[in-house]
Amino acid sequence: MQMFNKILVANRGEIALRIIRSCKELGIKTVAVHSDVDAEALHVKLADESVCIGPASPKDSYLNVTSLMSAAEVTDADAIHPGYGFLAENAAFREVCDNCGIKFIGPRAENIRLMGNKIKAREVMVKAGVPVLPGSDGAVKDEKEAAKIAKKIGFPVILKASAGGGGKGMKVVHNPTSLGNAFLTTQAESMAAFGDGELYIEKFCLKPRHVEIQILADMHGNVIHLGERECSIQRRHQKLLEEAPCPVMTPELRKRMGDAAVAAAEAVNYSNVGTVEFLLDGDEFYFMEMNTRVQVEHPITEMITGIDIVKEQIISAAGGKLRFKQEDIVLRGHAIECRINAEDPANFLPSPGKITYYHAPGGLGVRVDSAVYDQYVILPYYDSLIGKVIVHAETRQEAIERMNRTLDEYIIEGVKTTIPFFKKLFSNRDFLSANIDTNFVERMS
């Protein structure tokens, strides 16, 4: 295996900083890219080199493939790490990297493209024996066909965009009367958001848990999983808090779900890291989607396994074999992650502006992944993430107590944050008893 000499990090914020840290520990030089308004960002300051790639708008900077490739060329970078978001799941960008002789730290273009198409991904999972919800065999051509399928599988159903993601292009339908209008609306929304109006239909689970499995795979056919993450605390399909392991997981269920995730990866000859997401309904689970990148919530898996997932990404992309076998993976303790956003905790509306005072928490079992600092300005052009607070303890109860203490120490002034939301959450009896599902936050508010 020939390790990379220099990696360009095609991202910003905490994930760019996270990647730079792993590169430094591997002895790899780094190149930060930034828009003109991000010139003072922490990832820029801590990288070995930096290149301005355009103005504030993401389409002119972090999504500008020409500028990114030019930056890689002028700095002689031999690999690009896309992080998450932006171009991380863009198959065309992966192909540009391949054509330019620059390694893309992520899966192959065909993996990204296949898993980005929810209909095709569902078809592959069926062939691989991975459980899927009852639904349409392929795309639904019109409202009439949708009604026929919905009657067969029973209401409620959910309409989903084939090219969807991030909670967009989905609509739940509870009765036949509203199906026709919902179909047309979802189709229009999907076309506007993704340039593709193709929809499929599935049975809708009323109170499922959202549980995902982290996988590691190399280019030599080896695939393992690192256990699961509970991601049911979400608002409008956007995750707010994650924990690992899932509070209701049993060894038998973990093995079944882990084996299914590995089978999903093997079915498409997957390499690098990825996450297979499932809906868990009682003791039955169903494939939802596969994310072909590092996840925002990967730190909780690192905390309970002791494995640096970003390092494994880099080693895999360089051609290295997995350094672990499935029997080496032992889950220790319990980890919780809170996503602290610059948002109004009452309505989750963005709250950009200058942080006038900043104090990060610390202590045993506490990790803060953040790229902000005192007097840092939360810009309106990008997502509102201030940082991720991660705690680790022996038990779930101890982890909750540690997170409560940690949030008390986290002082951020000048902008509104979601810390009060989490304080409220940690006093909720149902949450404390792990009686949660994907609709929990809506009921709580």
Secondary structure, DSSP 8 states (H G I E B T S, - for coil): ----SEEEE---HHHHHHHHHHHHHTT-EEEEEEEGGGTT-HHHHHSSEEEEEE-SSGGGTTT-HHHHHHHHHHTT-SEEE--SSTTTT-HHHHHHHHHTT-EESS--HHHHHHHHSHHHHHHHHHHHT--B-SB-SS-B-SHHHHHHHHHHH-SSEEEEEEEEETTEEEEEE-SGGGHHHHHHHHHHHHHHHHS---EEEEE--SS-EEEEEEEEE-TTS-EEEEEEEEEEEEETTEEEEEEES-TT--HHHHHHHHHHHHHHHHHTT--EEEEEEEEEETTEEEEEEEE-S--TTHHHHHHHH---HHHHHHHHHTT---S--GGG----SEEEEEEEESB-TTT--B--EE-SEEE---STTEEEEE---TT-EE-TTS--EEEEEEEEESSHHHHHHHHHHHHHH-EEESS--SHHHHHHHTT-HHHHTT---TTHHHHH-
